[in-house]
Amino acid sequence: MIGVAPLGAPGQVQDPIALAEIELCGDLMIAASSANVDRLSQASIDEILRVREDRRTSR
């Protein structure tokens, strides 16, 4: 690939928040593709995204 820095290259920056968001999106896509329903429920999404109970009730 042109323009892609190799891992560990000088000046390479890793954003831990972005990496965590990418991982959660991947988890959500895997769950959605393996579900036996058209749409995941909000409770299922919250579980997949590891939303704590106290956050769900404060909305």
CHARMM internal coordinates of N, CA and C (Angstrom, degrees):
IC EDIT
DIST 1 N 1 CA 1.4518
DIST 1 CA 1 C 1.5255
ANGL 1 N 1 CA 1 C 109.68
DIST 1 C 2 N 1.2672
ANGL 1 CA 1 C 2 N 116.07
DIHE 1 N 1 CA 1 C 2 N 136.68
DIST 2 N 2 CA 1.4529
ANGL 1 C 2 N 2 CA 121.33
DIHE 1 CA 1 C 2 N 2 CA -179.91
DIST 2 CA 2 C 1.5233
ANGL 2 N 2 CA 2 C 109.51
DIHE 1 C 2 N 2 CA 2 C -86.12
DIST 2 C 3 N 1.3338
ANGL 2 CA 2 C 3 N 116.23
DIHE 2 N 2 CA 2 C 3 N 135.09
DIST 3 N 3 CA 1.4541
ANGL 2 C 3 N 3 CA 120.44
DIHE 2 CA 2 C 3 N 3 CA 175.04
DIST 3 CA 3 C 1.5164
ANGL 3 N 3 CA 3 C 115.08
DIHE 2 C 3 N 3 CA 3 C 84.58
DIST 3 C 4 N 1.3190
ANGL 3 CA 3 C 4 N 118.44
DIHE 3 N 3 CA 3 C 4 N 9.09
DIST 4 N 4 CA 1.4574
ANGL 3 C 4 N 4 CA 120.89
DIHE 3 CA 3 C 4 N 4 CA 179.43
DIST 4 CA 4 C 1.5194
ANGL 4 N 4 CA 4 C 108.26
DIHE 3 C 4 N 4 CA 4 C -105.42
DIST 4 C 5 N 1.3164
ANGL 4 CA 4 C 5 N 116.86
DIHE 4 N 4 CA 4 C 5 N 125.57
DIST 5 N 5 CA 1.4606
ANGL 4 C 5 N 5 CA 121.16
DIHE 4 CA 4 C 5 N 5 CA -179.97
DIST 5 CA 5 C 1.5269
ANGL 5 N 5 CA 5 C 109.58
DIHE 4 C 5 N 5 CA 5 C -76.23
DIST 5 C 6 N 1.3133
ANGL 5 CA 5 C 6 N 117.79
DIHE 5 N 5 CA 5 C 6 N 138.61
DIST 6 N 6 CA 1.4621
ANGL 5 C 6 N 6 CA 119.86
DIHE 5 CA 5 C 6 N 6 CA 176.85
DIST 6 CA 6 C 1.5265
ANGL 6 N 6 CA 6 C 110.63
DIHE 5 C 6 N 6 CA 6 C -66.96
DIST 6 C 7 N 1.3234
ANGL 6 CA 6 C 7 N 116.38
DIHE 6 N 6 CA 6 C 7 N 154.30
DIST 7 N 7 CA 1.4605
ANGL 6 C 7 N 7 CA 120.26
DIHE 6 CA 6 C 7 N 7 CA 179.03
DIST 7 CA 7 C 1.5200
ANGL 7 N 7 CA 7 C 110.10
DIHE 6 C 7 N 7 CA 7 C -57.43
DIST 7 C 8 N 1.3070
ANGL 7 CA 7 C 8 N 116.37
DIHE 7 N 7 CA 7 C 8 N 138.27
DIST 8 N 8 CA 1.4512
ANGL 7 C 8 N 8 CA 121.07
DIHE 7 CA 7 C 8 N 8 CA 179.03
DIST 8 CA 8 C 1.5085
ANGL 8 N 8 CA 8 C 113.95
DIHE 7 C 8 N 8 CA 8 C 79.20
DIST 8 C 9 N 1.3220
ANGL 8 CA 8 C 9 N 117.57
DIHE 8 N 8 CA 8 C 9 N 10.60
DIST 9 N 9 CA 1.4575
ANGL 8 C 9 N 9 CA 120.86
DIHE 8 CA 8 C 9 N 9 CA -179.72
DIST 9 CA 9 C 1.5228
ANGL 9 N 9 CA 9 C 109.79
DIHE 8 C 9 N 9 CA 9 C -68.85
DIST 9 C 10 N 1.3254
ANGL 9 CA 9 C 10 N 116.91
DIHE 9 N 9 CA 9 C 10 N 147.20
DIST 10 N 10 CA 1.4689
ANGL 9 C 10 N 10 CA 119.34
DIHE 9 CA 9 C 10 N 10 CA 177.09
DIST 10 CA 10 C 1.5248
ANGL 10 N 10 CA 10 C 110.48
DIHE 9 C 10 N 10 CA 10 C -57.18
DIST 10 C 11 N 1.3128
ANGL 10 CA 10 C 11 N 115.71
DIHE 10 N 10 CA 10 C 11 N 137.30
DIST 11 N 11 CA 1.4547
ANGL 10 C 11 N 11 CA 120.36
DIHE 10 CA 10 C 11 N 11 CA 179.25
DIST 11 CA 11 C 1.5117
ANGL 11 N 11 CA 11 C 114.48
DIHE 10 C 11 N 11 CA 11 C 83.07
DIST 11 C 12 N 1.3137
ANGL 11 CA 11 C 12 N 116.67
DIHE 11 N 11 CA 11 C 12 N -1.19
DIST 12 N 12 CA 1.4672
ANGL 11 C 12 N 12 CA 119.51
DIHE 11 CA 11 C 12 N 12 CA 179.26
DIST 12 CA 12 C 1.5279
ANGL 12 N 12 CA 12 C 108.86
DIHE 11 C 12 N 12 CA 12 C -70.19
DIST 12 C 13 N 1.3041
ANGL 12 CA 12 C 13 N 115.97
DIHE 12 N 12 CA 12 C 13 N 133.51
DIST 13 N 13 CA 1.4588
ANGL 12 C 13 N 13 CA 121.69
DIHE 12 CA 12 C 13 N 13 CA -178.42
DIST 13 CA 13 C 1.5162
ANGL 13 N 13 CA 13 C 108.55
DIHE 12 C 13 N 13 CA 13 C -116.81
DIST 13 C 14 N 1.3283
ANGL 13 CA 13 C 14 N 115.72
DIHE 13 N 13 CA 13 C 14 N 134.37
DIST 14 N 14 CA 1.4585
ANGL 13 C 14 N 14 CA 120.02
DIHE 13 CA 13 C 14 N 14 CA 174.20
DIST 14 CA 14 C 1.5210
ANGL 14 N 14 CA 14 C 108.03
DIHE 13 C 14 N 14 CA 14 C -113.90
DIST 14 C 15 N 1.2915
ANGL 14 CA 14 C 15 N 115.98
DIHE 14 N 14 CA 14 C 15 N 133.11
DIST 15 N 15 CA 1.4577
ANGL 14 C 15 N 15 CA 122.44
DIHE 14 CA 14 C 15 N 15 CA 179.65
DIST 15 CA 15 C 1.5239
ANGL 15 N 15 CA 15 C 107.01
DIHE 14 C 15 N 15 CA 15 C -104.82
DIST 15 C 16 N 1.3375
ANGL 15 CA 15 C 16 N 118.13
DIHE 15 N 15 CA 15 C 16 N 105.09
DIST 16 N 16 CA 1.4623
ANGL 15 C 16 N 16 CA 119.83
DIHE 15 CA 15 C 16 N 16 CA -176.57
DIST 16 CA 16 C 1.5266
ANGL 16 N 16 CA 16 C 113.54
DIHE 15 C 16 N 16 CA 16 C -62.98
DIST 16 C 17 N 1.3160
ANGL 16 CA 16 C 17 N 117.40
DIHE 16 N 16 CA 16 C 17 N -30.56
DIST 17 N 17 CA 1.4673
ANGL 16 C 17 N 17 CA 119.97
DIHE 16 CA 16 C 17 N 17 CA 178.34
DIST 17 CA 17 C 1.5245
ANGL 17 N 17 CA 17 C 109.99
DIHE 16 C 17 N 17 CA 17 C -69.35
DIST 17 C 18 N 1.3260
ANGL 17 CA 17 C 18 N 116.64
DIHE 17 N 17 CA 17 C 18 N -44.48
DIST 18 N 18 CA 1.4658
ANGL 17 C 18 N 18 CA 120.07
DIHE 17 CA 17 C 18 N 18 CA 178.86
DIST 18 CA 18 C 1.5285
ANGL 18 N 18 CA 18 C 110.25
DIHE 17 C 18 N 18 CA 18 C -63.38
DIST 18 C 19 N 1.3217
ANGL 18 CA 18 C 19 N 117.66
DIHE 18 N 18 CA 18 C 19 N -40.95
DIST 19 N 19 CA 1.4639
ANGL 18 C 19 N 19 CA 120.60
DIHE 18 CA 18 C 19 N 19 CA 178.56
DIST 19 CA 19 C 1.5220
ANGL 19 N 19 CA 19 C 111.23
DIHE 18 C 19 N 19 CA 19 C -63.28
DIST 19 C 20 N 1.3284
ANGL 19 CA 19 C 20 N 117.71
DIHE 19 N 19 CA 19 C 20 N -39.84
DIST 20 N 20 CA 1.4645
ANGL 19 C 20 N 20 CA 121.10
DIHE 19 CA 19 C 20 N 20 CA 178.32
DIST 20 CA 20 C 1.5307
ANGL 20 N 20 CA 20 C 110.55
DIHE 19 C 20 N 20 CA 20 C -65.88
DIST 20 C 21 N 1.3381
ANGL 20 CA 20 C 21 N 116.96
DIHE 20 N 20 CA 20 C 21 N -40.38
DIST 21 N 21 CA 1.4654
ANGL 20 C 21 N 21 CA 120.74
DIHE 20 CA 20 C 21 N 21 CA 178.34
DIST 21 CA 21 C 1.5309
ANGL 21 N 21 CA 21 C 111.05
DIHE 20 C 21 N 21 CA 21 C -64.17
DIST 21 C 22 N 1.3193
ANGL 21 CA 21 C 22 N 116.58
DIHE 21 N 21 CA 21 C 22 N -40.12
DIST 22 N 22 CA 1.4609
ANGL 21 C 22 N 22 CA 120.47
DIHE 21 CA 21 C 22 N 22 CA 178.18
DIST 22 CA 22 C 1.5211
ANGL 22 N 22 CA 22 C 110.30
DIHE 21 C 22 N 22 CA 22 C -63.58
DIST 22 C 23 N 1.3303
ANGL 22 CA 22 C 23 N 117.05
DIHE 22 N 22 CA 22 C 23 N -41.60
DIST 23 N 23 CA 1.4630
ANGL 22 C 23 N 23 CA 120.83
DIHE 22 CA 22 C 23 N 23 CA 178.73
DIST 23 CA 23 C 1.5302
ANGL 23 N 23 CA 23 C 111.03
DIHE 22 C 23 N 23 CA 23 C -63.28
DIST 23 C 24 N 1.3419
ANGL 23 CA 23 C 24 N 117.03
DIHE 23 N 23 CA 23 C 24 N -43.43
DIST 24 N 24 CA 1.4653
ANGL 23 C 24 N 24 CA 120.28
DIHE 23 CA 23 C 24 N 24 CA 179.05
DIST 24 CA 24 C 1.5274
ANGL 24 N 24 CA 24 C 111.35
DIHE 23 C 24 N 24 CA 24 C -64.62
DIST 24 C 25 N 1.3273
ANGL 24 CA 24 C 25 N 116.89
DIHE 24 N 24 CA 24 C 25 N -39.55
DIST 25 N 25 CA 1.4742
ANGL 24 C 25 N 25 CA 120.09
DIHE 24 CA 24 C 25 N 25 CA 177.13
DIST 25 CA 25 C 1.5201
ANGL 25 N 25 CA 25 C 110.46
DIHE 24 C 25 N 25 CA 25 C -62.89
DIST 25 C 26 N 1.3201
ANGL 25 CA 25 C 26 N 116.52
DIHE 25 N 25 CA 25 C 26 N -40.42
DIST 26 N 26 CA 1.4610
ANGL 25 C 26 N 26 CA 120.47
DIHE 25 CA 25 C 26 N 26 CA 176.97
DIST 26 CA 26 C 1.5166
ANGL 26 N 26 CA 26 C 111.26
DIHE 25 C 26 N 26 CA 26 C -62.04
DIST 26 C 27 N 1.3455
ANGL 26 CA 26 C 27 N 115.99
DIHE 26 N 26 CA 26 C 27 N -43.92
DIST 27 N 27 CA 1.4732
ANGL 26 C 27 N 27 CA 120.08
DIHE 26 CA 26 C 27 N 27 CA 177.80
DIST 27 CA 27 C 1.5215
ANGL 27 N 27 CA 27 C 110.93
DIHE 26 C 27 N 27 CA 27 C -59.72
DIST 27 C 28 N 1.3258
ANGL 27 CA 27 C 28 N 115.74
DIHE 27 N 27 CA 27 C 28 N -41.09
DIST 28 N 28 CA 1.4667
ANGL 27 C 28 N 28 CA 120.77
DIHE 27 CA 27 C 28 N 28 CA -179.54
DIST 28 CA 28 C 1.5244
ANGL 28 N 28 CA 28 C 111.21
DIHE 27 C 28 N 28 CA 28 C -66.95
DIST 28 C 29 N 1.3203
ANGL 28 CA 28 C 29 N 117.73
DIHE 28 N 28 CA 28 C 29 N -41.72
DIST 29 N 29 CA 1.4630
ANGL 28 C 29 N 29 CA 121.08
DIHE 28 CA 28 C 29 N 29 CA 178.92
DIST 29 CA 29 C 1.5286
ANGL 29 N 29 CA 29 C 111.41
DIHE 28 C 29 N 29 CA 29 C -65.45
DIST 29 C 30 N 1.3166
ANGL 29 CA 29 C 30 N 117.09
DIHE 29 N 29 CA 29 C 30 N -40.36
DIST 30 N 30 CA 1.4679
ANGL 29 C 30 N 30 CA 120.75
DIHE 29 CA 29 C 30 N 30 CA 178.14
DIST 30 CA 30 C 1.5204
ANGL 30 N 30 CA 30 C 109.89
DIHE 29 C 30 N 30 CA 30 C -63.29
DIST 30 C 31 N 1.3286
ANGL 30 CA 30 C 31 N 116.94
DIHE 30 N 30 CA 30 C 31 N -45.95
DIST 31 N 31 CA 1.4640
ANGL 30 C 31 N 31 CA 120.25
DIHE 30 CA 30 C 31 N 31 CA 179.96
DIST 31 CA 31 C 1.5224
ANGL 31 N 31 CA 31 C 111.14
DIHE 30 C 31 N 31 CA 31 C -63.27
DIST 31 C 32 N 1.3311
ANGL 31 CA 31 C 32 N 117.05
DIHE 31 N 31 CA 31 C 32 N -41.90
DIST 32 N 32 CA 1.4655
ANGL 31 C 32 N 32 CA 120.18
DIHE 31 CA 31 C 32 N 32 CA -178.91
DIST 32 CA 32 C 1.5230
ANGL 32 N 32 CA 32 C 111.15
DIHE 31 C 32 N 32 CA 32 C -66.29
DIST 32 C 33 N 1.3125
ANGL 32 CA 32 C 33 N 116.86
DIHE 32 N 32 CA 32 C 33 N -38.95
DIST 33 N 33 CA 1.4639
ANGL 32 C 33 N 33 CA 118.97
DIHE 32 CA 32 C 33 N 33 CA -178.00
DIST 33 CA 33 C 1.5229
ANGL 33 N 33 CA 33 C 112.71
DIHE 32 C 33 N 33 CA 33 C -73.45
DIST 33 C 34 N 1.3206
ANGL 33 CA 33 C 34 N 117.13
DIHE 33 N 33 CA 33 C 34 N -23.08
DIST 34 N 34 CA 1.4636
ANGL 33 C 34 N 34 CA 119.24
DIHE 33 CA 33 C 34 N 34 CA -179.61
DIST 34 CA 34 C 1.5286
ANGL 34 N 34 CA 34 C 112.90
DIHE 33 C 34 N 34 CA 34 C -99.37
DIST 34 C 35 N 1.3385
ANGL 34 CA 34 C 35 N 117.62
DIHE 34 N 34 CA 34 C 35 N -1.36
DIST 35 N 35 CA 1.4592
ANGL 34 C 35 N 35 CA 121.41
DIHE 34 CA 34 C 35 N 35 CA -179.58
DIST 35 CA 35 C 1.5260
ANGL 35 N 35 CA 35 C 110.63
DIHE 34 C 35 N 35 CA 35 C -74.86
DIST 35 C 36 N 1.3102
ANGL 35 CA 35 C 36 N 115.25
DIHE 35 N 35 CA 35 C 36 N 150.84
DIST 36 N 36 CA 1.4657
ANGL 35 C 36 N 36 CA 121.84
DIHE 35 CA 35 C 36 N 36 CA 179.15
DIST 36 CA 36 C 1.5262
ANGL 36 N 36 CA 36 C 111.89
DIHE 35 C 36 N 36 CA 36 C -95.98
DIST 36 C 37 N 1.3267
ANGL 36 CA 36 C 37 N 116.54
DIHE 36 N 36 CA 36 C 37 N 21.22
DIST 37 N 37 CA 1.4658
ANGL 36 C 37 N 37 CA 122.00
DIHE 36 CA 36 C 37 N 37 CA -179.94
DIST 37 CA 37 C 1.5206
ANGL 37 N 37 CA 37 C 108.22
DIHE 36 C 37 N 37 CA 37 C -129.63
DIST 37 C 38 N 1.3481
ANGL 37 CA 37 C 38 N 116.14
DIHE 37 N 37 CA 37 C 38 N 163.51
DIST 38 N 38 CA 1.4629
ANGL 37 C 38 N 38 CA 120.43
DIHE 37 CA 37 C 38 N 38 CA 179.00
DIST 38 CA 38 C 1.5255
ANGL 38 N 38 CA 38 C 112.04
DIHE 37 C 38 N 38 CA 38 C -70.57
DIST 38 C 39 N 1.3344
ANGL 38 CA 38 C 39 N 115.71
DIHE 38 N 38 CA 38 C 39 N -38.05
DIST 39 N 39 CA 1.4676
ANGL 38 C 39 N 39 CA 120.84
DIHE 38 CA 38 C 39 N 39 CA -178.49
DIST 39 CA 39 C 1.5269
ANGL 39 N 39 CA 39 C 109.72
DIHE 38 C 39 N 39 CA 39 C -134.45
DIST 39 C 40 N 1.3163
ANGL 39 CA 39 C 40 N 115.31
DIHE 39 N 39 CA 39 C 40 N 143.66
DIST 40 N 40 CA 1.4641
ANGL 39 C 40 N 40 CA 119.74
DIHE 39 CA 39 C 40 N 40 CA 174.54
DIST 40 CA 40 C 1.5188
ANGL 40 N 40 CA 40 C 108.94
DIHE 39 C 40 N 40 CA 40 C -77.91
DIST 40 C 41 N 1.3082
ANGL 40 CA 40 C 41 N 116.72
DIHE 40 N 40 CA 40 C 41 N 144.03
DIST 41 N 41 CA 1.4611
ANGL 40 C 41 N 41 CA 120.19
DIHE 40 CA 40 C 41 N 41 CA 176.69
DIST 41 CA 41 C 1.5254
ANGL 41 N 41 CA 41 C 109.24
DIHE 40 C 41 N 41 CA 41 C -73.18
DIST 41 C 42 N 1.3242
ANGL 41 CA 41 C 42 N 115.84
DIHE 41 N 41 CA 41 C 42 N 161.17
DIST 42 N 42 CA 1.4643
ANGL 41 C 42 N 42 CA 119.97
DIHE 41 CA 41 C 42 N 42 CA 178.22
DIST 42 CA 42 C 1.5219
ANGL 42 N 42 CA 42 C 110.35
DIHE 41 C 42 N 42 CA 42 C -60.23
DIST 42 C 43 N 1.3184
ANGL 42 CA 42 C 43 N 117.37
DIHE 42 N 42 CA 42 C 43 N -37.99
DIST 43 N 43 CA 1.4668
ANGL 42 C 43 N 43 CA 121.03
DIHE 42 CA 42 C 43 N 43 CA 178.71
DIST 43 CA 43 C 1.5282
ANGL 43 N 43 CA 43 C 110.91
DIHE 42 C 43 N 43 CA 43 C -63.57
DIST 43 C 44 N 1.3305
ANGL 43 CA 43 C 44 N 117.27
DIHE 43 N 43 CA 43 C 44 N -40.23
DIST 44 N 44 CA 1.4654
ANGL 43 C 44 N 44 CA 120.54
DIHE 43 CA 43 C 44 N 44 CA 177.69
DIST 44 CA 44 C 1.5224
ANGL 44 N 44 CA 44 C 111.16
DIHE 43 C 44 N 44 CA 44 C -64.94
DIST 44 C 45 N 1.3160
ANGL 44 CA 44 C 45 N 115.65
DIHE 44 N 44 CA 44 C 45 N -43.20
DIST 45 N 45 CA 1.4668
ANGL 44 C 45 N 45 CA 119.92
DIHE 44 CA 44 C 45 N 45 CA 178.88
DIST 45 CA 45 C 1.5256
ANGL 45 N 45 CA 45 C 110.43
DIHE 44 C 45 N 45 CA 45 C -62.02
DIST 45 C 46 N 1.3312
ANGL 45 CA 45 C 46 N 116.29
DIHE 45 N 45 CA 45 C 46 N -45.54
DIST 46 N 46 CA 1.4643
ANGL 45 C 46 N 46 CA 120.01
DIHE 45 CA 45 C 46 N 46 CA 178.55
DIST 46 CA 46 C 1.5248
ANGL 46 N 46 CA 46 C 111.32
DIHE 45 C 46 N 46 CA 46 C -59.51
DIST 46 C 47 N 1.3174
ANGL 46 CA 46 C 47 N 116.60
DIHE 46 N 46 CA 46 C 47 N -40.12
DIST 47 N 47 CA 1.4684
ANGL 46 C 47 N 47 CA 120.34
DIHE 46 CA 46 C 47 N 47 CA 179.13
DIST 47 CA 47 C 1.5338
ANGL 47 N 47 CA 47 C 110.68
DIHE 46 C 47 N 47 CA 47 C -65.57
DIST 47 C 48 N 1.3125
ANGL 47 CA 47 C 48 N 116.88
DIHE 47 N 47 CA 47 C 48 N -44.37
DIST 48 N 48 CA 1.4641
ANGL 47 C 48 N 48 CA 121.39
DIHE 47 CA 47 C 48 N 48 CA -179.68
DIST 48 CA 48 C 1.5278
ANGL 48 N 48 CA 48 C 110.48
DIHE 47 C 48 N 48 CA 48 C -63.45
DIST 48 C 49 N 1.3371
ANGL 48 CA 48 C 49 N 116.06
DIHE 48 N 48 CA 48 C 49 N -41.83
DIST 49 N 49 CA 1.4601
ANGL 48 C 49 N 49 CA 120.73
DIHE 48 CA 48 C 49 N 49 CA -178.83
DIST 49 CA 49 C 1.5247
ANGL 49 N 49 CA 49 C 113.05
DIHE 48 C 49 N 49 CA 49 C -84.41
DIST 49 C 50 N 1.3219
ANGL 49 CA 49 C 50 N 115.53
DIHE 49 N 49 CA 49 C 50 N 2.51
DIST 50 N 50 CA 1.4742
ANGL 49 C 50 N 50 CA 122.67
DIHE 49 CA 49 C 50 N 50 CA 176.55
DIST 50 CA 50 C 1.5270
ANGL 50 N 50 CA 50 C 111.89
DIHE 49 C 50 N 50 CA 50 C 60.16
DIST 50 C 51 N 1.3443
ANGL 50 CA 50 C 51 N 115.79
DIHE 50 N 50 CA 50 C 51 N 43.14
DIST 51 N 51 CA 1.4617
ANGL 50 C 51 N 51 CA 120.85
DIHE 50 CA 50 C 51 N 51 CA 175.96
DIST 51 CA 51 C 1.5206
ANGL 51 N 51 CA 51 C 107.72
DIHE 50 C 51 N 51 CA 51 C -77.37
DIST 51 C 52 N 1.3047
ANGL 51 CA 51 C 52 N 115.81
DIHE 51 N 51 CA 51 C 52 N 128.31
DIST 52 N 52 CA 1.4641
ANGL 51 C 52 N 52 CA 119.98
DIHE 51 CA 51 C 52 N 52 CA -179.05
DIST 52 CA 52 C 1.5232
ANGL 52 N 52 CA 52 C 110.52
DIHE 51 C 52 N 52 CA 52 C -73.64
DIST 52 C 53 N 1.3118
ANGL 52 CA 52 C 53 N 115.58
DIHE 52 N 52 CA 52 C 53 N 153.02
DIST 53 N 53 CA 1.4660
ANGL 52 C 53 N 53 CA 121.67
DIHE 52 CA 52 C 53 N 53 CA -178.51
DIST 53 CA 53 C 1.5262
ANGL 53 N 53 CA 53 C 111.59
DIHE 52 C 53 N 53 CA 53 C -57.99
DIST 53 C 54 N 1.3270
ANGL 53 CA 53 C 54 N 118.69
DIHE 53 N 53 CA 53 C 54 N -41.61
DIST 54 N 54 CA 1.4635
ANGL 53 C 54 N 54 CA 120.29
DIHE 53 CA 53 C 54 N 54 CA -177.00
DIST 54 CA 54 C 1.5214
ANGL 54 N 54 CA 54 C 111.48
DIHE 53 C 54 N 54 CA 54 C -66.47
DIST 54 C 55 N 1.3185
ANGL 54 CA 54 C 55 N 119.90
DIHE 54 N 54 CA 54 C 55 N -28.02
DIST 55 N 55 CA 1.4646
ANGL 54 C 55 N 55 CA 122.10
DIHE 54 CA 54 C 55 N 55 CA 175.97
DIST 55 CA 55 C 1.5145
ANGL 55 N 55 CA 55 C 111.24
DIHE 54 C 55 N 55 CA 55 C -72.66
DIST 55 C 56 N 1.3438
ANGL 55 CA 55 C 56 N 116.46
DIHE 55 N 55 CA 55 C 56 N -36.31
DIST 56 N 56 CA 1.4685
ANGL 55 C 56 N 56 CA 120.17
DIHE 55 CA 55 C 56 N 56 CA -178.20
DIST 56 CA 56 C 1.5182
ANGL 56 N 56 CA 56 C 110.91
DIHE 55 C 56 N 56 CA 56 C -67.93
DIST 56 C 57 N 1.3149
ANGL 56 CA 56 C 57 N 117.98
DIHE 56 N 56 CA 56 C 57 N -35.39
DIST 57 N 57 CA 1.4540
ANGL 56 C 57 N 57 CA 120.84
DIHE 56 CA 56 C 57 N 57 CA -176.34
DIST 57 CA 57 C 1.5223
ANGL 57 N 57 CA 57 C 112.65
DIHE 56 C 57 N 57 CA 57 C -82.86
DIST 57 C 58 N 1.3320
ANGL 57 CA 57 C 58 N 118.30
DIHE 57 N 57 CA 57 C 58 N -13.03
DIST 58 N 58 CA 1.4658
ANGL 57 C 58 N 58 CA 120.40
DIHE 57 CA 57 C 58 N 58 CA -177.56
DIST 58 CA 58 C 1.5203
ANGL 58 N 58 CA 58 C 112.35
DIHE 57 C 58 N 58 CA 58 C -90.78
DIST 58 C 59 N 1.3080
ANGL 58 CA 58 C 59 N 119.53
DIHE 58 N 58 CA 58 C 59 N 1.05
DIST 59 N 59 CA 1.4807
ANGL 58 C 59 N 59 CA 121.68
DIHE 58 CA 58 C 59 N 59 CA -179.68
DIST 59 CA 59 C 1.4816
ANGL 59 N 59 CA 59 C 111.50
DIHE 58 C 59 N 59 CA 59 C -74.73
END
COOR INIT
IC SEED 1 N 1 CA 1 C
IC BUILD
